[in-house]
Amino acid sequence: MLVSMIVVVLAVLLSVLASFNFKGWTAPVFTFVTYVGFHLIADLYRYGVTSLFETIAANWLHIIVLMIFATAIRYAVTAFEERRTKIVYIFGMVCLLAVFDLMAQAQTTTFGEVVEEELDPDLSEITILGDGRSGGDIVIDDEKMIDEFLNDYRDMTLRGGVLTMVGTENSVRLQTRSGGGRARMLVDEHGIRFSIRNEYRVEDDNGLYEFLNEIIKEEQE
């Protein structure tokens, strides 16, 4: 959370500073480029793949608010004559920006709510993709086990918008199939990733991760 907040503040401040070499309207433009650029570089480093359009779509409201902050700082600082007034204003705006970002990150959801958004309710098959630990793909088409996957962990608390770092090491890769098509998931001890932009940190004990590992162990016996 702290790293994400620092990135947001730096994106705005660097953009405002850069805009003083150009016209005032460039401050929000630089903010857009800097913020989105930071996200693209982070995604490329963490996952080896990135998407400009997915990044913008997932963060459009955040981007707009940051552009408004950058514009307010740029024009207000130009209008103020006293250096002390400028410093106090910038400090106040940065604190307000930090509070806004922390509040945005503090929002939580549940696994059940995320599943309703990400997966087709008519789920018919779950495949645990082999990665050397399981020795091969494990296909789950038993209705009882699928129901357990969808409903037993519905209340598990997830937090989005934070640096989770769900990686491939010690994670369980899933592919779900339903009437609406296929979807991919990555589950590890600390988080769940549905796509590059939809990643969540698990705030409770990750019972889903334990459930999947139990299936893998049973398959290996």
ABEGO torsion letter per residue (X at the ends): XAAAAAAAAAAAAAAAAAAAABBAAAAAAAAAAAAAAAAAAAAAAAAGBBBAAAAAAAAAAAAAAAAAAAAAAAAAAAABABAAAAAAAAAAAAAAAAAAAAAAAABBBBAAAAAAAABBABBABBBBBBAGAAGEBBBBABAAAAAAAAAAAAABBBBBGBBAGBBABGBBBBBBBBAAEBBBBBBBAABBBABAABBBBBABBBAAAAAAAAAAAAAAX
